Amino acid sequence: MSIVSIVVGIDGSEESLRALSFSVGLANRESARVSACFVTHQGVNFGLVSAVDDEDYAKQLEQVVYEELKRADVVGSFFHREGDIAHELIRLADEVSANLIAVGRPKHPVLHVGSVPKRLLEDSRHPVLMVP
């Protein structure tokens, strides 16, 4: 079975940018589509930006995503959603019939109880890839 659709969670962190690059590279090899998703959690992005800056930050991330897609000649989309991060990534994966959800691995894997990757592994019907 080939991969035709990949959802990748992106928040601008080094880990999420590695997940984006990996996903775009895989999509290029598999002729797949990438759906990058930035999720604002209840108006706050976990200290990276203030709620006031979410839209501007999302626009910056969108530009990064489209530049990466263009560089690799990969078809894809950027989504900005609000809500629970794991839930929104799963919902998008369902909507686009994704074969895979990719996220960056937390810096402190021992401390990631309740983290997005753990919840994706527990709740998603889609394969989940944590990119180191």
C-alpha positions in Angstrom: 0.0 0.0 0.0 1.4 3.4 -1.0 1.2 6.6 1.0 -1.1 9.2 -0.7 -1.8 11.6 2.1 0.2 12.8 5.2 -1.0 15.1 8.0 1.8 16.8 9.9 1.4 18.8 13.0 3.4 22.0 13.0 3.9 24.7 15.7 7.2 26.3 14.6 9.3 24.3 17.0 12.5 22.7 15.8 10.9 19.3 16.2 7.8 20.2 14.2 9.9 21.7 11.4 11.8 18.4 11.2 8.5 16.5 11.0 7.4 18.8 8.2 10.7 18.3 6.3 10.5 14.5 6.8 6.8 14.5 5.6 7.5 16.6 2.6 10.5 14.3 1.6 8.3 11.2 2.1 5.5 12.8 0.1 8.0 13.6 -2.7 9.1 10.0 -2.9 5.6 8.6 -2.7 3.9 11.3 -4.9 1.7 12.0 -1.9 -0.1 15.1 -0.6 0.9 16.9 2.7 -1.6 18.6 4.9 0.2 20.7 7.5 -1.8 21.8 10.5 -1.2 24.4 13.2 -3.6 24.2 16.1 -4.1 27.0 18.5 -5.1 25.5 21.9 -7.9 27.6 23.4 -6.3 30.8 22.1 -2.8 30.0 23.5 0.0 28.4 21.7 1.9 27.0 24.8 4.1 30.0 25.3 5.5 30.3 21.8 3.3 33.3 20.9 0.5 35.3 22.6 -3.1 34.9 21.6 -3.0 38.3 19.9 -0.3 37.1 17.6 -1.8 33.7 16.7 -3.1 34.8 13.2 0.2 36.5 12.3 2.1 33.5 13.6 -0.1 31.2 11.6 0.5 33.2 8.4 4.3 32.9 9.0 4.0 29.1 9.4 1.8 29.0 6.3 4.6 30.7 4.4 7.2 28.3 5.7 5.0 25.3 4.8 4.3 26.5 1.2 8.0 27.3 0.7 8.9 23.8 1.8 6.3 22.2 -0.5 7.3 24.3 -3.4 11.0 23.5 -3.0 10.2 19.8 -3.1 7.5 20.1 -5.8 4.9 18.5 -3.5 1.2 19.3 -3.4 -0.2 20.3 -0.1 -2.2 22.6 2.1 -1.9 24.5 5.3 -4.6 24.4 8.0 -5.0 26.6 11.1 -7.4 25.3 13.6 -8.4 26.0 17.2 -9.0 23.4 19.8 -7.4 20.3 21.2 -4.3 19.6 19.2 -4.5 15.8 19.1 -8.2 15.9 18.3 -7.8 18.4 15.5 -4.9 16.4 13.9 -7.0 13.3 14.0 -10.1 15.1 12.6 -8.0 16.5 9.7 -6.5 13.1 9.0 -10.0 11.7 8.8 -11.1 14.5 6.5 -8.3 14.1 4.1 -8.1 10.3 4.4 -4.5 10.4 5.6 -2.4 7.3 5.6 -0.1 8.8 8.3 0.0 11.5 10.9 3.5 12.9 11.6 4.6 14.9 14.6 7.9 16.0 16.1 9.2 14.0 19.0 9.1 15.9 22.3 12.5 17.0 23.7 11.9 15.2 26.9 10.2 11.9 26.0 10.1 10.8 29.7 8.1 13.8 30.6 5.5 13.6 27.8 2.6 12.2 29.8 -0.5 13.6 28.2 1.5 14.9 25.3 0.2 15.2 21.8 2.2 12.2 20.4 1.1 9.9 23.2 -2.6 10.9 22.8 -2.3 10.4 19.0 -0.9 6.9 19.5 -3.8 6.1 21.9 -6.7 7.7 20.0 -5.9 7.7 16.3 -6.9 5.1 13.8 -4.1 6.4 11.6 -0.5 5.3 11.9 1.5 7.9 13.9 5.1 8.8 13.2 7.2 10.6 15.8 10.1 12.3 13.9 13.2 12.6 16.0 
